[in-house]
Amino acid sequence: MNEQERSGGPLSEALARARLRAHFTQEEVGAALGVSRAMVSYWESGTRKPNDRQFSALARLYGVMPAELLEGQLAGPGSNDLAGLLLRDGDGIGPSGATGLREFVQLLDRFAELRRIVDKQAGCRIQSPFAHRPSHTSREDARRKAQEVRVHLSLGAGPIGDIDSACEALGVIVFQTPLGSDLYRAATGAFLRHPEVGLSVLVNHDMSAGRRCFATAHGLAHALFHSHETNQVLCRGVGPRESFADAFAGEFLMPSSGVRRLAELLGLPRRISDPADIVYVQQYFKVSWPTALVRLRQMNAITRDTYADLTAKGYPGSLARALGYPAHPEPNVSGPAVRPLQQFPRSFLRMLRQTVVARLMSPNSAAAFAGLAVPDIAQLTSQLFGSPEQESPQLETEFHEFEVTGVA
C-alpha cells in the first residue's frame, strides 16, 4: 500500500465508520494495537496514516477486507450486522471479546460457504424441534426440558460422554474462541441463529475445560429454547434466560434422577459427605470436580460446609487413583491456548478435509479459506497411522486378545 492509497479522505472516513460499526471506542482500538487513543483519532481525521502492519491489524480487528477500507466503502452488511447484534449487548466486554464475537460470525460465514462447496444440504438446524414459551422459565421447567433433550438423544439418566457430539447430533454448531478470562466482564459464550448455518453456539476458550463444558450446555439451552423468541443471546450477567440456561446445563450434564438413582444403588446417604463417594459420582458422569461439586450443591445433595471444605482442598487426585480411577488432572483455571484446529466444529473440519481429499480445494486454498496453516491441513488430511504399539503399549495387546478369543 503506497502513501497515496493511505491518504486521508475516504480511508479515514472508512476507518471511523468501521470502528463504530464494530462497536469499538478509540481507546479500545488503541489498546488492541498498542498505540494511543490520540493516534487512532489522527488516523480517523486523516492527520496521520497507519503503516502496513497497523492497517492489516485494523482490518482484522474490524472484521473487514483491507480493500473495503482502501476503497472507502464497507461492502456486505451481513456478517457485521450479525456481529453487531451480539455486540449491542456486549457493552464493556473489551477488544478481545468483541474480536472473538466477530470471529464467531466470520467462521459461520465460512461454514456456510464450505457447505455450498461440498454441496452439503443436511446437518444444520434452523429451527429448534423443542417447544418453549417465555413464561416457562422456572428451575422445574429447565429440569423438565433437559430431560426432553436427553430422551431425544436416547441418553437416559446416564453420562453424556462428549458434549460437542451431543450438540452436533442436535444440529447445533459449537465454536470456541478466546473472549477474555475476567468473567466479571467477559462473556462465557453466545448463541446466534445464522441465516444459513442455523443454531450456533460460541464458547469462551479462556475458561477452564470443565467450565467450557458447562458453558456449551448453557449455550445449547439458548439455542434450543430461546431461539423461538430471539436470534441471539450473549451469555453474560444474570436474568431469567441466564438462570434458566444454568439450571438446564446442570440438569443436562448431571440429571438429578440419575444422581439419586446412583446414590440409591450405592446406599449413599441423602447428604453425601465422603470424598470417595463424590469422586465416584464425578467419574460416573464424566464431569470435572468443580462441576460435580457445584451440581451436587445445586441439588442440595451436599451441605454448604462440605462444599466449602472440598472446594478449598482441591481435587483429591491421589484418592481417585487409589480407588482405581485413571488420573485426570484438573484443568488449568485459565485454560490452555486454543489450538488452530480445536476452535472449529468437527463437522466443519470433516467438510474441509473432504474438499481437499476430493480436490475441490488445494491444501493452500483450504488453509487460506479457514485461516489455518498448511501443516494444519496436512494433519487434517493425513492418512498415516502409527503402529498400535507406538500409539499405546496396550493397543497391540488388546487387538491380539480380541483375535485369539475369536471376537475379531
N, C-alpha and C positions, 0 to 999 in steps of 0.2 A: 504494500500500500504506500503510495507516494504522498508527498506533502499536499499536493493539490486535492487528492482524494480525501485527505483528512482535514481539509479546511473546514471552517465553521459553516454556518447556514444550515442546509438540510441535515448534515451529520449531527450537529449539536442539538438541533430540534428533535431528531430521531432518538438520540441518547436520552434526552429528558423524557420523551414520550414513552420509550421502552421501560425506563425506570419506574415511572408512575404506573404503567400498566402491570408491571411485575410487583407492585406494592412494596417498593424499597424506599427508604429515606436516603438522602445523600450521605448521612453518617454511616448507614449500614453498608452502602456500596464502598465507601472509603475503607471501612474495616475489613471487608471481604477482599479488597485488592491491595491493602497495605498502603493506602495513601490517605491524605487528609480530606475532610469534607470540603474544604475550600478548593482542592484540586478537582473534585468531582463537579463542583459548581463552575469552575473555569472551563471544563470540557463542555458543559451544557450551555454555556454562554458563548462558546467559540473563542474565548480568550486564549486557551491552551488546547493542545491536541494530545490525545493518548498515543503512546507508542504502540508498535505492533503487538507486543505481549499484552499490554493493558487492553488494547482494542479487542483481541481474541477473548480475553477474560471477561470483558463486559458482555460480549455476545453470548458466551456460555452462561453467565450469571442471569441474564435477562431471558434466556431461552429462545433466542432468535438467531437467524443466519446472519453472518457478517455482511452479506450483500444487501440484506434488508436495511441495515444501518447506513451503509455507504450510499444507497440509493435514496435515503431519506424517507423510506416508507416501510411499514411493517405489514407484510403480506400474511394472509391466512390467520384469521382470528381464532380458529378452533382450539388449538392447544392452549394458548394463553388465556382464552376465555374460561376453559375448564379449570386451569390452574388458578385463575382469579377467583373462581367460586370458592375454592378452598382457602386461598389467601385472604379473602374477605373476612373469614372467621379466625384468621391466624395472626391477629394484631399482636406484635411483641414477640413473635417466635424467633426473630433474628435471621440473618442471612443464610445460615446453614439450613434451618428449617424451610425457609422459602425456596432455596435452591433444591432441596430434596423433594418438595411438592411439585416443582416444575419438572424435575427429572422423572417423577412418577408419571405425569401426563405424557411426557415425551416417550417414555418406554411403552405406554399403552398405544400411542400413535404408531410406533414401530411394530408393535404386536399386531395391530390391525393390518398394516402393510404386509407383514410376513404371512399372515393368513391369506391374503389375496395372492401372494406369490405362489404358495403351495396349494392354493385352491381348497382351503380348509373351510368347510361350511358349518361343522358342528363343534361343540365343545365349550362355547361361551354362552352364558345365560344373561339375557337382557332383563327378564322379569323373574322375581322370586316365586317359587312354587308354594310358598307358605303364606297363609293369610295372617294379617295383623291389623289391629285398629289402634290408633293413638291412645285411646283410653285404657288399653290393657298393658300397663307398664309396671305392674307390681312385681315383687320378687317371686310370688307364686306363678304369675304369668310367664316370667323368664324361665322358671324351672320347668313348667309345662312345655314351653316351646323348645327348650333344649332337648327334652325327651322326644318331641316330634321329629327333630332333626336326626337324633340318634336312631330312631325307628326307621326313618327314611334311608339311613346308611347301613341298617342292619347291624348296629353296634351293640344293641342290648344295653346292659349297665356296666360293661367292662371297659378296659382301657382303649383309648383311641389308637395309640401307637404313633401315628405320624399326622400331625395337624395339617400340614400342607397337602398331603394326599387326600385327606378328608375334604378340604376346601376344593381341590381340583375335581373330586367326584361330584361335588355340588355345582360345578361350573363357575366357581368364584376364583378369580385370578389373584395371586398373592405376590407382592413385590416388596423387597427390602431395600432401604437406603438410609444413611445417617440423617437424623433430624435434630440431633443435639442430645447431650447427656443430662442436662439440667432439666429434670422433669417438672420443676416448678414453672418453667416457661415453655419447654419443648413439648410437642405433641407426641403421644405414644404411637400414633398412626393416623390413618384416614380411610374413609370409604368414598368411592366415586363410581357412578354409573357412566361408563364411557359409551358413546353412541354406537360404536362398532364392537368393542370388546365386551361390553356389558358390565356385570357386577365385579368390582375390583377392590382389593384391599391393600393398603400400604402399611408396613410395619417399620417402626424406628429401629434401625440396626444398632444404635448407640446404647441399647439396653442389654441386660444380661440375657442369656439364652432362654432361661425359664420365663422371664418377663416378656420376651418376644413371643413365646408360645401362647401366653395368656392374651397378649395384645392381638394375636392373629384370631383367636376365638372371639375376642371382643369385637374386632372389625367384621368378623363373619356375622355377628348378631345384627350389626347395622346393615350389612348387605342383604340379609335375608328378611329382616323385619322392619327396617326403616326406609327401604328403597321404594315402598309404596307411597311415601309422603315427601321424600326429598331425594335429590340426585347426588348429594354429597354431605359428608359429616367429617369434621375434623375432631379426632379423638383427643380431647383436651378439656380439663376442667371438670365441673360437676353439672348435674342436671338430670332430668328424668331419663333421657336417652342413654346417657353415660352410665347411670346406675343400673338401668335395665341390661345394658351390654355387659357390665361387670358381673351381674348376677347370672346372666346366660353363660358367660365364659367359665365361671366356676362350676356351674352345673354340667356344662358340656364336657369339660375335662375330667371332672370327678363327680359323677352323679350321686346325689345323696342316697338314692335307693341302693346303688352299688356299694357305697361305703358302709351303709348299715347292714347290708346282706353279708359283706365280708366280715364285719365285726361280729355278727351273729355266728357265722361259721367258725370263727376263731375263738369264740367265747370271750370276747373283749367286753370290758365294762362300758356303760353308756358314755362315760367321760374317759377317754384314753389318756394315760399319763406316761406309760413305759415307752422310752425312745425306740426300743426294739419293735414294738407293735406299730409305731408310726413309720419306721423305716419300711416295714412290710407293706403298709398301705401305700407309701410313696412309690416303692418299687413296683407294686402291682399296677398302679395307674400310670406308671412311666412319666411322672412329672418331676419337676425339681423339688428339692427340700423346702425352699420358701413357699412354693406354690402349694405343696401339701399342707404345710402349717397354716397358711392363710385360709385355705379351703376348709380345713377341719375347724378352724376358729369361726368361720362364717356359719358352719353347721352347728356350732356350739358343742362339737364333739371333743374339744379340749378346752380347758379353762383359760382364762386370761393369764393367770400366773404360769401355767405350763407353757403357753405360747411365748410369754416374755422370757422365761428361763431358757427355752430351747433356741429361740432366735438369738439370744446373747451368746450361746455356746457354739453356734455354727453347725455345720454338717457333721454328724458322727460317722465319718468315713471308716475308722477302724472298727467300729461296731458293725457297720454294714458288711465289711469284708469278713469279719469273724462269723457273721450269720450266713455267709456263703454267697453274698451278692457280689457281682463284678464291681470293680472300683469305678465309680462315676464321679470324678471330682466336680465340685460345684463350679459353675461357670463364673468367670471374672465379672464383677459387677458392671464394668464399663463395656463388656462385650468385646470380642475380637474384631479386628479391622475387617470390613466387608471384602470378601474376595470377589473378583470381577464376575465369575460365573454364578456366584451364590445369590446375587441380587435379583436374578431373573427367575420368573416362574418356570417350573420344569417343562410345562407344555411349550413355552417359548423356545427353550433350549432344544427340545425334540424337533420342533419345526425348523429351527435354524440349522440343526445338524442335517435334516432332510434336504434342505436347499443345497447344501454343499455336496452331500453324497450323490444327489440326483443331478448335480452340475447345473442347478438353476442359478447358483452364485459361485463365484470363485472364493477360495479362502480369504483372499484380501478384501473382496467386496463384502463378504459376510462380516468380517472384522470391522470394517468401516461402518456398515449398516447398524451393527449392535453396539458400537463404541467399545469394542474389545480389541485385544492384541491378537496378532496372527497365531502365536503359540496357544492362546486360549481356544481358538478354533481348531487347531491341531489336536489339542487334548480332547475336545468335544467329538471330533470325527475319527479319532484313533480306533483302529480295530485290534490293537495289540493288547494281549493279556499277559501278565506274569504267570509263571508256573504256580500251581496251588501251594507248593512248598515255599515259594518266595512270598506269596501273598499272606499266608498264615501257616505256621507249622502244623496246625491241626486240620487244615483243609484236605490235604492229601490223604491223611489217615481216615477222615470222615468219608470221603469218596470211596476209599478202599472197603470200609466197613459196610457201606451200602451195597457194594458189588458182591462181596463174598457171602453176604447173607441173603442175596437174591432179590433185594428190594429194587436195585437199579438193574 
